[in-house]
Amino acid sequence: MSLGTILIIVLILLLIGGLPVFPHSRSWGYGPSGIIGTVLVILLILVLLGKV
């Protein structure tokens, strides 16, 4: 496994964990998952371009 693949897997897990479905995180809104989603998209672009 390359470093890029590991980073994508970790970010996907963080994205799932950041969704506001748990009682303690309902007041957070979509901020955490939006930020993690943006980082995931940027990382995917970098992997596809071969920069990571």
N, C-alpha and C positions, 0 to 999 in steps of 0.2 A: 504494500500500500504506500502510495506517495503521501507527502505532507499535505498536498491539496485535497486529496480524498478524505483524509482524517479531519481536516478543518471543515470541510463541507458536512461531514457526519455530525461533528460537534455542534456546528451552527444550526443544523436542522433540529437536533435535540433541544437546543436552547430556544429555538423558535416555538416548538411544541410546548415547552415548559413556560414560555412567556405569555401564552394565550390566557386571557382573563376568564377562565372557567372554574377556578377554585374560589371558595368564599373569601379567602384573604386577599385575593388579587383582583376582585371585581371592580374595586374603586380605582385601579390603575389605568383602566381604559386600554386602548390598543397601543400605547406608547412603547412599552418594552418589545412587543412582538414586531412593531413597525421598524424600530431601530435595528433589531436583529435581522429582520427580513431584508432591510436595505444592505446591511453588511453581507448577507448571504448572496444577494444579487451581484454585488461588486466582486465578491470572491469567485462566483461562478464565471463572470466575465473574464477575470484574470486567469482562471484555470483554462478556459476555452482559448484564450489568446496565448497561452503557454508562458505566462509571466510568473506563475507560482509553481 
